[in-house]
Amino acid sequence: MQTIVTIPGIHCASCAALIKDVSSEFPSIESIDVNVDTKKVTLEHADDFDMQAWAKEIEALDDKYKILPTT
């Protein structure tokens, strides 16, 4: 499955690296792409991926990281 979200607080390569690092702790995530320019995160994941748990972990990293659905 693929899920695309927006995280407006992403502003640099270090942000992207941090999000990728935390995401690596979720075995259901098969791949992740963080686009700093568009602030979009594309997740390829298994059906049993716990989006709420992932969002909680990412949002705990920084007050600026809010997971928003793409429109």
CHARMM-style PDB file with segment names, atoms N, HN, CA, C and O in Angstrom:
ATOM      1  N   MET     1       0.834  -1.183   0.000  1.00  0.00      PROA
ATOM      2  CA  MET     1       0.000   0.000   0.000  1.00  0.00      PROA
ATOM      3  C   MET     1       0.878   1.245   0.000  1.00  0.00      PROA
ATOM      4  O   MET     1       2.045   1.211   0.390  1.00  0.00      PROA
ATOM      5  N   GLN     2       0.287   2.331  -0.445  1.00  0.00      PROA
ATOM      6  HN  GLN     2      -0.661   2.358  -0.762  1.00  0.00      PROA
ATOM      7  CA  GLN     2       1.001   3.601  -0.440  1.00  0.00      PROA
ATOM      8  C   GLN     2       0.166   4.645   0.288  1.00  0.00      PROA
ATOM      9  O   GLN     2      -1.041   4.760   0.074  1.00  0.00      PROA
ATOM     10  N   THR     3       0.832   5.396   1.147  1.00  0.00      PROA
ATOM     11  HN  THR     3       1.812   5.302   1.320  1.00  0.00      PROA
ATOM     12  CA  THR     3       0.202   6.512   1.844  1.00  0.00      PROA
ATOM     13  C   THR     3       1.086   7.730   1.640  1.00  0.00      PROA
ATOM     14  O   THR     3       2.307   7.655   1.784  1.00  0.00      PROA
ATOM     15  N   ILE     4       0.463   8.851   1.304  1.00  0.00      PROA
ATOM     16  HN  ILE     4      -0.528   8.911   1.187  1.00  0.00      PROA
ATOM     17  CA  ILE     4       1.196  10.107   1.144  1.00  0.00      PROA
ATOM     18  C   ILE     4       0.618  11.111   2.132  1.00  0.00      PROA
ATOM     19  O   ILE     4      -0.591  11.339   2.176  1.00  0.00      PROA
ATOM     20  N   VAL     5       1.504  11.704   2.922  1.00  0.00      PROA
ATOM     21  HN  VAL     5       2.486  11.518   2.886  1.00  0.00      PROA
ATOM     22  CA  VAL     5       1.094  12.732   3.881  1.00  0.00      PROA
ATOM     23  C   VAL     5       1.971  13.963   3.692  1.00  0.00      PROA
ATOM     24  O   VAL     5       3.018  13.903   3.048  1.00  0.00      PROA
ATOM     25  N   THR     6       1.535  15.059   4.255  1.00  0.00      PROA
ATOM     26  HN  THR     6       0.684  15.108   4.778  1.00  0.00      PROA
ATOM     27  CA  THR     6       2.304  16.289   4.246  1.00  0.00      PROA
ATOM     28  C   THR     6       2.723  16.605   5.676  1.00  0.00      PROA
ATOM     29  O   THR     6       1.935  16.464   6.611  1.00  0.00      PROA
ATOM     30  N   ILE     7       3.970  17.033   5.834  1.00  0.00      PROA
ATOM     31  HN  ILE     7       4.610  17.147   5.074  1.00  0.00      PROA
ATOM     32  CA  ILE     7       4.472  17.469   7.133  1.00  0.00      PROA
ATOM     33  C   ILE     7       5.064  18.866   6.916  1.00  0.00      PROA
ATOM     34  O   ILE     7       6.231  18.991   6.545  1.00  0.00      PROA
ATOM     35  N   PRO     8       4.257  19.927   7.149  1.00  0.00      PROA
ATOM     36  CA  PRO     8       4.716  21.287   6.845  1.00  0.00      PROA
ATOM     37  C   PRO     8       6.005  21.698   7.558  1.00  0.00      PROA
ATOM     38  O   PRO     8       6.713  22.576   7.064  1.00  0.00      PROA
ATOM     39  N   GLY     9       6.328  21.102   8.686  1.00  0.00      PROA
ATOM     40  HN  GLY     9       5.754  20.389   9.088  1.00  0.00      PROA
ATOM     41  CA  GLY     9       7.521  21.493   9.436  1.00  0.00      PROA
ATOM     42  C   GLY     9       8.838  21.030   8.846  1.00  0.00      PROA
ATOM     43  O   GLY     9       9.899  21.440   9.318  1.00  0.00      PROA
ATOM     44  N   ILE    10       8.795  20.184   7.823  1.00  0.00      PROA
ATOM     45  HN  ILE    10       7.933  19.852   7.440  1.00  0.00      PROA
ATOM     46  CA  ILE    10      10.031  19.719   7.180  1.00  0.00      PROA
ATOM     47  C   ILE    10      10.678  20.901   6.464  1.00  0.00      PROA
ATOM     48  O   ILE    10      10.034  21.564   5.651  1.00  0.00      PROA
ATOM     49  N   HSD    11      11.960  21.169   6.765  1.00  0.00      PROA
ATOM     50  HN  HSD    11      12.484  20.630   7.425  1.00  0.00      PROA
ATOM     51  CA  HSD    11      12.610  22.291   6.090  1.00  0.00      PROA
ATOM     52  C   HSD    11      14.033  22.025   5.615  1.00  0.00      PROA
ATOM     53  O   HSD    11      14.637  22.884   4.972  1.00  0.00      PROA
ATOM     54  N   CYS    12      14.585  20.834   5.925  1.00  0.00      PROA
ATOM     55  HN  CYS    12      14.094  20.136   6.447  1.00  0.00      PROA
ATOM     56  CA  CYS    12      15.965  20.586   5.510  1.00  0.00      PROA
ATOM     57  C   CYS    12      16.237  19.081   5.415  1.00  0.00      PROA
ATOM     58  O   CYS    12      15.399  18.255   5.776  1.00  0.00      PROA
ATOM     59  N   ALA    13      17.417  18.756   4.924  1.00  0.00      PROA
ATOM     60  HN  ALA    13      18.098  19.427   4.630  1.00  0.00      PROA
ATOM     61  CA  ALA    13      17.808  17.351   4.769  1.00  0.00      PROA
ATOM     62  C   ALA    13      17.890  16.641   6.114  1.00  0.00      PROA
ATOM     63  O   ALA    13      17.639  15.438   6.195  1.00  0.00      PROA
ATOM     64  N   SER    14      18.238  17.371   7.168  1.00  0.00      PROA
ATOM     65  HN  SER    14      18.442  18.348   7.102  1.00  0.00      PROA
ATOM     66  CA  SER    14      18.297  16.753   8.500  1.00  0.00      PROA
ATOM     67  C   SER    14      16.911  16.331   8.977  1.00  0.00      PROA
ATOM     68  O   SER    14      16.760  15.294   9.622  1.00  0.00      PROA
ATOM     69  N   CYS    15      15.907  17.131   8.659  1.00  0.00      PROA
ATOM     70  HN  CYS    15      16.029  17.973   8.134  1.00  0.00      PROA
ATOM     71  CA  CYS    15      14.526  16.757   8.980  1.00  0.00      PROA
ATOM     72  C   CYS    15      14.170  15.447   8.280  1.00  0.00      PROA
ATOM     73  O   CYS    15      13.617  14.530   8.887  1.00  0.00      PROA
ATOM     74  N   ALA    16      14.494  15.383   7.006  1.00  0.00      PROA
ATOM     75  HN  ALA    16      14.943  16.128   6.513  1.00  0.00      PROA
ATOM     76  CA  ALA    16      14.192  14.183   6.220  1.00  0.00      PROA
ATOM     77  C   ALA    16      14.905  12.968   6.803  1.00  0.00      PROA
ATOM     78  O   ALA    16      14.311  11.897   6.927  1.00  0.00      PROA
ATOM     79  N   ALA    17      16.176  13.131   7.161  1.00  0.00      PROA
ATOM     80  HN  ALA    17      16.658  14.001   7.061  1.00  0.00      PROA
ATOM     81  CA  ALA    17      16.948  12.026   7.717  1.00  0.00      PROA
ATOM     82  C   ALA    17      16.357  11.556   9.045  1.00  0.00      PROA
ATOM     83  O   ALA    17      16.291  10.355   9.304  1.00  0.00      PROA
ATOM     84  N   LEU    18      15.930  12.493   9.882  1.00  0.00      PROA
ATOM     85  HN  LEU    18      15.983  13.469   9.671  1.00  0.00      PROA
ATOM     86  CA  LEU    18      15.340  12.143  11.167  1.00  0.00      PROA
ATOM     87  C   LEU    18      14.046  11.363  10.985  1.00  0.00      PROA
ATOM     88  O   LEU    18      13.818  10.371  11.677  1.00  0.00      PROA
ATOM     89  N   ILE    19      13.202  11.800  10.065  1.00  0.00      PROA
ATOM     90  HN  ILE    19      13.387  12.606   9.503  1.00  0.00      PROA
ATOM     91  CA  ILE    19      11.938  11.102   9.800  1.00  0.00      PROA
ATOM     92  C   ILE    19      12.204   9.709   9.250  1.00  0.00      PROA
ATOM     93  O   ILE    19      11.536   8.749   9.635  1.00  0.00      PROA
ATOM     94  N   LYS    20      13.172   9.593   8.357  1.00  0.00      PROA
ATOM     95  HN  LYS    20      13.715  10.372   8.044  1.00  0.00      PROA
ATOM     96  CA  LYS    20      13.525   8.271   7.816  1.00  0.00      PROA
ATOM     97  C   LYS    20      14.073   7.364   8.909  1.00  0.00      PROA
ATOM     98  O   LYS    20      13.763   6.173   8.940  1.00  0.00      PROA
ATOM     99  N   ASP    21      14.881   7.915   9.802  1.00  0.00      PROA
ATOM    100  HN  ASP    21      15.133   8.882   9.777  1.00  0.00      PROA
ATOM    101  CA  ASP    21      15.476   7.122  10.880  1.00  0.00      PROA
ATOM    102  C   ASP    21      14.393   6.563  11.802  1.00  0.00      PROA
ATOM    103  O   ASP    21      14.403   5.375  12.124  1.00  0.00      PROA
ATOM    104  N   VAL    22      13.474   7.403  12.221  1.00  0.00      PROA
ATOM    105  HN  VAL    22      13.466   8.368  11.959  1.00  0.00      PROA
ATOM    106  CA  VAL    22      12.390   6.943  13.093  1.00  0.00      PROA
ATOM    107  C   VAL    22      11.509   5.937  12.350  1.00  0.00      PROA
ATOM    108  O   VAL    22      11.058   4.954  12.938  1.00  0.00      PROA
ATOM    109  N   SER    23      11.268   6.177  11.080  1.00  0.00      PROA
ATOM    110  HN  SER    23      11.635   6.976  10.602  1.00  0.00      PROA
ATOM    111  CA  SER    23      10.423   5.276  10.290  1.00  0.00      PROA
ATOM    112  C   SER    23      11.050   3.895  10.138  1.00  0.00      PROA
ATOM    113  O   SER    23      10.340   2.904   9.969  1.00  0.00      PROA
ATOM    114  N   SER    24      12.370   3.829  10.196  1.00  0.00      PROA
ATOM    115  HN  SER    24      12.946   4.634  10.332  1.00  0.00      PROA
ATOM    116  CA  SER    24      13.048   2.534  10.067  1.00  0.00      PROA
ATOM    117  C   SER    24      12.734   1.607  11.243  1.00  0.00      PROA
ATOM    118  O   SER    24      12.976   0.403  11.163  1.00  0.00      PROA
ATOM    119  N   GLU    25      12.201   2.157  12.321  1.00  0.00      PROA
ATOM    120  HN  GLU    25      12.004   3.135  12.386  1.00  0.00      PROA
ATOM    121  CA  GLU    25      11.818   1.357  13.485  1.00  0.00      PROA
ATOM    122  C   GLU    25      10.474   0.657  13.295  1.00  0.00      PROA
ATOM    123  O   GLU    25      10.056  -0.134  14.140  1.00  0.00      PROA
ATOM    124  N   PHE    26       9.805   0.949  12.191  1.00  0.00      PROA
ATOM    125  HN  PHE    26      10.145   1.591  11.504  1.00  0.00      PROA
ATOM    126  CA  PHE    26       8.506   0.347  11.891  1.00  0.00      PROA
ATOM    127  C   PHE    26       8.694  -0.690  10.792  1.00  0.00      PROA
ATOM    128  O   PHE    26       8.832  -0.330   9.623  1.00  0.00      PROA
ATOM    129  N   PRO    27       8.701  -1.977  11.149  1.00  0.00      PROA
ATOM    130  CA  PRO    27       8.957  -3.032  10.149  1.00  0.00      PROA
ATOM    131  C   PRO    27       7.918  -3.092   9.027  1.00  0.00      PROA
ATOM    132  O   PRO    27       8.198  -3.640   7.962  1.00  0.00      PROA
ATOM    133  N   SER    28       6.736  -2.542   9.248  1.00  0.00      PROA
ATOM    134  HN  SER    28       6.508  -2.096  10.114  1.00  0.00      PROA
ATOM    135  CA  SER    28       5.694  -2.549   8.210  1.00  0.00      PROA
ATOM    136  C   SER    28       6.008  -1.588   7.075  1.00  0.00      PROA
ATOM    137  O   SER    28       5.445  -1.708   5.987  1.00  0.00      PROA
ATOM    138  N   ILE    29       6.914  -0.622   7.320  1.00  0.00      PROA
ATOM    139  HN  ILE    29       7.372  -0.524   8.204  1.00  0.00      PROA
ATOM    140  CA  ILE    29       7.264   0.338   6.280  1.00  0.00      PROA
ATOM    141  C   ILE    29       8.314  -0.290   5.374  1.00  0.00      PROA
ATOM    142  O   ILE    29       9.410  -0.636   5.814  1.00  0.00      PROA
ATOM    143  N   GLU    30       7.961  -0.430   4.110  1.00  0.00      PROA
ATOM    144  HN  GLU    30       7.070  -0.149   3.753  1.00  0.00      PROA
ATOM    145  CA  GLU    30       8.853  -1.044   3.133  1.00  0.00      PROA
ATOM    146  C   GLU    30       9.809  -0.022   2.526  1.00  0.00      PROA
ATOM    147  O   GLU    30      10.970  -0.331   2.257  1.00  0.00      PROA
ATOM    148  N   SER    31       9.310   1.208   2.311  1.00  0.00      PROA
ATOM    149  HN  SER    31       8.367   1.459   2.529  1.00  0.00      PROA
ATOM    150  CA  SER    31      10.167   2.292   1.822  1.00  0.00      PROA
ATOM    151  C   SER    31       9.525   3.623   2.182  1.00  0.00      PROA
ATOM    152  O   SER    31       8.317   3.724   2.400  1.00  0.00      PROA
ATOM    153  N   ILE    32      10.377   4.636   2.234  1.00  0.00      PROA
ATOM    154  HN  ILE    32      11.357   4.554   2.057  1.00  0.00      PROA
ATOM    155  CA  ILE    32       9.891   5.976   2.565  1.00  0.00      PROA
ATOM    156  C   ILE    32      10.658   6.988   1.726  1.00  0.00      PROA
ATOM    157  O   ILE    32      11.871   6.880   1.546  1.00  0.00      PROA
ATOM    158  N   ASP    33       9.927   7.970   1.221  1.00  0.00      PROA
ATOM    159  HN  ASP    33       8.941   8.057   1.367  1.00  0.00      PROA
ATOM    160  CA  ASP    33      10.548   9.065   0.484  1.00  0.00      PROA
ATOM    161  C   ASP    33      10.086  10.361   1.133  1.00  0.00      PROA
ATOM    162  O   ASP    33       8.888  10.607   1.265  1.00  0.00      PROA
ATOM    163  N   VAL    34      11.042  11.183   1.537  1.00  0.00      PROA
ATOM    164  HN  VAL    34      12.016  10.983   1.430  1.00  0.00      PROA
ATOM    165  CA  VAL    34      10.731  12.474   2.143  1.00  0.00      PROA
ATOM    166  C   VAL    34      11.199  13.561   1.177  1.00  0.00      PROA
ATOM    167  O   VAL    34      12.393  13.700   0.913  1.00  0.00      PROA
ATOM    168  N   ASN    35      10.250  14.323   0.656  1.00  0.00      PROA
ATOM    169  HN  ASN    35       9.280  14.211   0.870  1.00  0.00      PROA
ATOM    170  CA  ASN    35      10.569  15.399  -0.273  1.00  0.00      PROA
ATOM    171  C   ASN    35      10.559  16.719   0.493  1.00  0.00      PROA
ATOM    172  O   ASN    35       9.499  17.215   0.875  1.00  0.00      PROA
ATOM    173  N   VAL    36      11.739  17.282   0.714  1.00  0.00      PROA
ATOM    174  HN  VAL    36      12.600  16.879   0.404  1.00  0.00      PROA
ATOM    175  CA  VAL    36      11.873  18.514   1.489  1.00  0.00      PROA
ATOM    176  C   VAL    36      11.187  19.682   0.788  1.00  0.00      PROA
ATOM    177  O   VAL    36      10.594  20.533   1.451  1.00  0.00      PROA
ATOM    178  N   ASP    37      11.255  19.738  -0.534  1.00  0.00      PROA
ATOM    179  HN  ASP    37      11.736  19.046  -1.073  1.00  0.00      PROA
ATOM    180  CA  ASP    37      10.676  20.856  -1.286  1.00  0.00      PROA
ATOM    181  C   ASP    37       9.148  20.894  -1.190  1.00  0.00      PROA
ATOM    182  O   ASP    37       8.563  21.955  -0.966  1.00  0.00      PROA
ATOM    183  N   THR    38       8.507  19.741  -1.360  1.00  0.00      PROA
ATOM    184  HN  THR    38       8.982  18.880  -1.542  1.00  0.00      PROA
ATOM    185  CA  THR    38       7.039  19.697  -1.328  1.00  0.00      PROA
ATOM    186  C   THR    38       6.501  19.400   0.065  1.00  0.00      PROA
ATOM    187  O   THR    38       5.305  19.538   0.319  1.00  0.00      PROA
ATOM    188  N   LYS    39       7.398  18.987   0.973  1.00  0.00      PROA
ATOM    189  HN  LYS    39       8.370  18.874   0.767  1.00  0.00      PROA
ATOM    190  CA  LYS    39       7.043  18.625   2.348  1.00  0.00      PROA
ATOM    191  C   LYS    39       6.144  17.386   2.402  1.00  0.00      PROA
ATOM    192  O   LYS    39       5.409  17.178   3.367  1.00  0.00      PROA
ATOM    193  N   LYS    40       6.218  16.569   1.348  1.00  0.00      PROA
ATOM    194  HN  LYS    40       6.815  16.738   0.563  1.00  0.00      PROA
ATOM    195  CA  LYS    40       5.417  15.347   1.283  1.00  0.00      PROA
ATOM    196  C   LYS    40       6.262  14.129   1.640  1.00  0.00      PROA
ATOM    197  O   LYS    40       7.440  14.034   1.296  1.00  0.00      PROA
ATOM    198  N   VAL    41       5.616  13.205   2.340  1.00  0.00      PROA
ATOM    199  HN  VAL    41       4.659  13.282   2.619  1.00  0.00      PROA
ATOM    200  CA  VAL    41       6.247  11.947   2.717  1.00  0.00      PROA
ATOM    201  C   VAL    41       5.429  10.828   2.085  1.00  0.00      PROA
ATOM    202  O   VAL    41       4.225  10.713   2.313  1.00  0.00      PROA
ATOM    203  N   THR    42       6.103  10.006   1.288  1.00  0.00      PROA
ATOM    204  HN  THR    42       7.081  10.099   1.103  1.00  0.00      PROA
ATOM    205  CA  THR    42       5.453   8.875   0.634  1.00  0.00      PROA
ATOM    206  C   THR    42       5.924   7.602   1.317  1.00  0.00      PROA
ATOM    207  O   THR    42       7.117   7.303   1.357  1.00  0.00      PROA
ATOM    208  N   LEU    43       4.971   6.864   1.848  1.00  0.00      PROA
ATOM    209  HN  LEU    43       4.002   7.106   1.815  1.00  0.00      PROA
ATOM    210  CA  LEU    43       5.258   5.611   2.543  1.00  0.00      PROA
ATOM    211  C   LEU    43       4.729   4.443   1.731  1.00  0.00      PROA
ATOM    212  O   LEU    43       3.569   4.437   1.317  1.00  0.00      PROA
ATOM    213  N   GLU    44       5.573   3.469   1.508  1.00  0.00      PROA
ATOM    214  HN  GLU    44       6.515   3.474   1.844  1.00  0.00      PROA
ATOM    215  CA  GLU    44       5.137   2.180   0.963  1.00  0.00      PROA
ATOM    216  C   GLU    44       5.136   1.238   2.161  1.00  0.00      PROA
ATOM    217  O   GLU    44       6.150   1.081   2.840  1.00  0.00      PROA
ATOM    218  N   HSD    45       3.985   0.612   2.412  1.00  0.00      PROA
ATOM    219  HN  HSD    45       3.161   0.740   1.860  1.00  0.00      PROA
ATOM    220  CA  HSD    45       3.884  -0.172   3.643  1.00  0.00      PROA
ATOM    221  C   HSD    45       2.952  -1.363   3.494  1.00  0.00      PROA
ATOM    222  O   HSD    45       2.161  -1.456   2.556  1.00  0.00      PROA
ATOM    223  N   ALA    46       3.077  -2.269   4.455  1.00  0.00      PROA
ATOM    224  HN  ALA    46       3.721  -2.193   5.217  1.00  0.00      PROA
ATOM    225  CA  ALA    46       2.214  -3.445   4.509  1.00  0.00      PROA
ATOM    226  C   ALA    46       0.819  -3.026   4.958  1.00  0.00      PROA
ATOM    227  O   ALA    46       0.630  -1.934   5.495  1.00  0.00      PROA
ATOM    228  N   ASP    47      -0.149  -3.899   4.735  1.00  0.00      PROA
ATOM    229  HN  ASP    47       0.004  -4.786   4.299  1.00  0.00      PROA
ATOM    230  CA  ASP    47      -1.533  -3.612   5.111  1.00  0.00      PROA
ATOM    231  C   ASP    47      -1.702  -3.396   6.613  1.00  0.00      PROA
ATOM    232  O   ASP    47      -2.601  -2.671   7.039  1.00  0.00      PROA
ATOM    233  N   ASP    48      -0.844  -4.021   7.412  1.00  0.00      PROA
ATOM    234  HN  ASP    48      -0.114  -4.610   7.066  1.00  0.00      PROA
ATOM    235  CA  ASP    48      -0.986  -3.926   8.868  1.00  0.00      PROA
ATOM    236  C   ASP    48      -0.240  -2.732   9.479  1.00  0.00      PROA
ATOM    237  O   ASP    48      -0.075  -2.664  10.697  1.00  0.00      PROA
ATOM    238  N   PHE    49       0.209  -1.796   8.641  1.00  0.00      PROA
ATOM    239  HN  PHE    49       0.075  -1.852   7.651  1.00  0.00      PROA
ATOM    240  CA  PHE    49       0.921  -0.621   9.120  1.00  0.00      PROA
ATOM    241  C   PHE    49       0.036   0.193  10.059  1.00  0.00      PROA
ATOM    242  O   PHE    49      -1.117   0.485   9.743  1.00  0.00      PROA
ATOM    243  N   ASP    50       0.588   0.556  11.220  1.00  0.00      PROA
ATOM    244  HN  ASP    50       1.525   0.319  11.477  1.00  0.00      PROA
ATOM    245  CA  ASP    50      -0.134   1.338  12.224  1.00  0.00      PROA
ATOM    246  C   ASP    50       0.180   2.822  12.009  1.00  0.00      PROA
ATOM    247  O   ASP    50       1.132   3.359  12.575  1.00  0.00      PROA
ATOM    248  N   MET    51      -0.625   3.455  11.196  1.00  0.00      PROA
ATOM    249  HN  MET    51      -1.398   3.018  10.736  1.00  0.00      PROA
ATOM    250  CA  MET    51      -0.410   4.864  10.849  1.00  0.00      PROA
ATOM    251  C   MET    51      -0.459   5.761  12.077  1.00  0.00      PROA
ATOM    252  O   MET    51       0.326   6.703  12.186  1.00  0.00      PROA
ATOM    253  N   GLN    52      -1.366   5.482  12.997  1.00  0.00      PROA
ATOM    254  HN  GLN    52      -2.004   4.717  12.908  1.00  0.00      PROA
ATOM    255  CA  GLN    52      -1.497   6.318  14.191  1.00  0.00      PROA
ATOM    256  C   GLN    52      -0.236   6.252  15.058  1.00  0.00      PROA
ATOM    257  O   GLN    52       0.212   7.274  15.578  1.00  0.00      PROA
ATOM    258  N   ALA    53       0.330   5.069  15.213  1.00  0.00      PROA
ATOM    259  HN  ALA    53      -0.034   4.239  14.790  1.00  0.00      PROA
ATOM    260  CA  ALA    53       1.551   4.929  16.018  1.00  0.00      PROA
ATOM    261  C   ALA    53       2.712   5.659  15.348  1.00  0.00      PROA
ATOM    262  O   ALA    53       3.509   6.317  16.017  1.00  0.00      PROA
ATOM    263  N   TRP    54       2.803   5.538  14.018  1.00  0.00      PROA
ATOM    264  HN  TRP    54       2.155   5.004  13.474  1.00  0.00      PROA
ATOM    265  CA  TRP    54       3.872   6.223  13.284  1.00  0.00      PROA
ATOM    266  C   TRP    54       3.727   7.733  13.416  1.00  0.00      PROA
ATOM    267  O   TRP    54       4.700   8.434  13.695  1.00  0.00      PROA
ATOM    268  N   ALA    55       2.505   8.234  13.214  1.00  0.00      PROA
ATOM    269  HN  ALA    55       1.715   7.665  12.987  1.00  0.00      PROA
ATOM    270  CA  ALA    55       2.254   9.674  13.308  1.00  0.00      PROA
ATOM    271  C   ALA    55       2.598  10.192  14.699  1.00  0.00      PROA
ATOM    272  O   ALA    55       3.166  11.276  14.834  1.00  0.00      PROA
ATOM    273  N   LYS    56       2.266   9.440  15.715  1.00  0.00      PROA
ATOM    274  HN  LYS    56       1.805   8.560  15.605  1.00  0.00      PROA
ATOM    275  CA  LYS    56       2.575   9.845  17.098  1.00  0.00      PROA
ATOM    276  C   LYS    56       4.084   9.974  17.294  1.00  0.00      PROA
ATOM    277  O   LYS    56       4.551  10.934  17.907  1.00  0.00      PROA
ATOM    278  N   GLU    57       4.842   9.014  16.779  1.00  0.00      PROA
ATOM    279  HN  GLU    57       4.462   8.235  16.281  1.00  0.00      PROA
ATOM    280  CA  GLU    57       6.302   9.050  16.904  1.00  0.00      PROA
ATOM    281  C   GLU    57       6.899  10.238  16.145  1.00  0.00      PROA
ATOM    282  O   GLU    57       7.784  10.923  16.659  1.00  0.00      PROA
ATOM    283  N   ILE    58       6.418  10.480  14.935  1.00  0.00      PROA
ATOM    284  HN  ILE    58       5.699   9.925  14.518  1.00  0.00      PROA
ATOM    285  CA  ILE    58       6.946  11.582  14.135  1.00  0.00      PROA
ATOM    286  C   ILE    58       6.594  12.923  14.780  1.00  0.00      PROA
ATOM    287  O   ILE    58       7.449  13.802  14.885  1.00  0.00      PROA
ATOM    288  N   GLU    59       5.364  13.080  15.203  1.00  0.00      PROA
ATOM    289  HN  GLU    59       4.670  12.366  15.117  1.00  0.00      PROA
ATOM    290  CA  GLU    59       4.941  14.342  15.808  1.00  0.00      PROA
ATOM    291  C   GLU    59       5.638  14.609  17.141  1.00  0.00      PROA
ATOM    292  O   GLU    59       5.754  15.762  17.557  1.00  0.00      PROA
ATOM    293  N   ALA    60       6.097  13.565  17.807  1.00  0.00      PROA
ATOM    294  HN  ALA    60       6.003  12.628  17.470  1.00  0.00      PROA
ATOM    295  CA  ALA    60       6.809  13.733  19.075  1.00  0.00      PROA
ATOM    296  C   ALA    60       8.228  14.277  18.859  1.00  0.00      PROA
ATOM    297  O   ALA    60       8.859  14.755  19.802  1.00  0.00      PROA
ATOM    298  N   LEU    61       8.721  14.204  17.636  1.00  0.00      PROA
ATOM    299  HN  LEU    61       8.209  13.816  16.871  1.00  0.00      PROA
ATOM    300  CA  LEU    61      10.079  14.669  17.346  1.00  0.00      PROA
ATOM    301  C   LEU    61      10.216  16.187  17.451  1.00  0.00      PROA
ATOM    302  O   LEU    61      11.246  16.697  17.893  1.00  0.00      PROA
ATOM    303  N   ASP    62       9.173  16.897  17.044  1.00  0.00      PROA
ATOM    304  HN  ASP    62       8.337  16.482  16.686  1.00  0.00      PROA
ATOM    305  CA  ASP    62       9.249  18.364  16.990  1.00  0.00      PROA
ATOM    306  C   ASP    62       7.831  18.918  16.919  1.00  0.00      PROA
ATOM    307  O   ASP    62       6.967  18.336  16.263  1.00  0.00      PROA
ATOM    308  N   ASP    63       7.595  20.022  17.581  1.00  0.00      PROA
ATOM    309  HN  ASP    63       8.297  20.495  18.114  1.00  0.00      PROA
ATOM    310  CA  ASP    63       6.264  20.645  17.559  1.00  0.00      PROA
ATOM    311  C   ASP    63       5.832  21.050  16.148  1.00  0.00      PROA
ATOM    312  O   ASP    63       4.638  21.164  15.869  1.00  0.00      PROA
ATOM    313  N   LYS    64       6.809  21.268  15.259  1.00  0.00      PROA
ATOM    314  HN  LYS    64       7.778  21.176  15.486  1.00  0.00      PROA
ATOM    315  CA  LYS    64       6.492  21.683  13.886  1.00  0.00      PROA
ATOM    316  C   LYS    64       6.047  20.519  13.011  1.00  0.00      PROA
ATOM    317  O   LYS    64       5.499  20.741  11.931  1.00  0.00      PROA
ATOM    318  N   TYR    65       6.269  19.284  13.452  1.00  0.00      PROA
ATOM    319  HN  TYR    65       6.715  19.103  14.329  1.00  0.00      PROA
ATOM    320  CA  TYR    65       5.920  18.112  12.642  1.00  0.00      PROA
ATOM    321  C   TYR    65       4.484  17.684  12.920  1.00  0.00      PROA
ATOM    322  O   TYR    65       4.212  17.000  13.907  1.00  0.00      PROA
ATOM    323  N   LYS    66       3.590  18.079  12.064  1.00  0.00      PROA
ATOM    324  HN  LYS    66       3.811  18.634  11.263  1.00  0.00      PROA
ATOM    325  CA  LYS    66       2.193  17.663  12.147  1.00  0.00      PROA
ATOM    326  C   LYS    66       1.868  16.887  10.883  1.00  0.00      PROA
ATOM    327  O   LYS    66       2.093  17.365   9.771  1.00  0.00      PROA
ATOM    328  N   ILE    67       1.342  15.699  11.062  1.00  0.00      PROA
ATOM    329  HN  ILE    67       1.159  15.311  11.965  1.00  0.00      PROA
ATOM    330  CA  ILE    67       1.004  14.845   9.926  1.00  0.00      PROA
ATOM    331  C   ILE    67      -0.357  15.290   9.375  1.00  0.00      PROA
ATOM    332  O   ILE    67      -1.363  15.265  10.084  1.00  0.00      PROA
ATOM    333  N   LEU    68      -0.370  15.694   8.114  1.00  0.00      PROA
ATOM    334  HN  LEU    68       0.448  15.714   7.539  1.00  0.00      PROA
ATOM    335  CA  LEU    68      -1.599  16.131   7.466  1.00  0.00      PROA
ATOM    336  C   LEU    68      -1.849  15.268   6.230  1.00  0.00      PROA
ATOM    337  O   LEU    68      -0.914  14.930   5.504  1.00  0.00      PROA
ATOM    338  N   PRO    69      -3.103  14.915   5.996  1.00  0.00      PROA
ATOM    339  CA  PRO    69      -3.406  14.163   4.772  1.00  0.00      PROA
ATOM    340  C   PRO    69      -3.187  15.046   3.552  1.00  0.00      PROA
ATOM    341  O   PRO    69      -3.349  16.265   3.623  1.00  0.00      PROA
ATOM    342  N   THR    70      -2.823  14.438   2.445  1.00  0.00      PROA
ATOM    343  HN  THR    70      -2.691  13.449   2.387  1.00  0.00      PROA
ATOM    344  CA  THR    70      -2.678  15.209   1.210  1.00  0.00      PROA
ATOM    345  C   THR    70      -4.053  15.409   0.606  1.00  0.00      PROA
ATOM    346  O   THR    70      -4.971  14.620   0.829  1.00  0.00      PROA
ATOM    347  N   THR    71      -4.176  16.473  -0.157  1.00  0.00      PROA
ATOM    348  HN  THR    71      -3.430  17.114  -0.338  1.00  0.00      PROA
ATOM    349  CA  THR    71      -5.499  16.758  -0.749  1.00  0.00      PROA
ATOM    350  C   THR    71      -5.468  16.524  -2.237  1.00  0.00      PROA
ATOM    351  OT1 THR    71      -6.480  16.709  -2.912  1.00  0.00      PROA
TER     352      THR     71
END
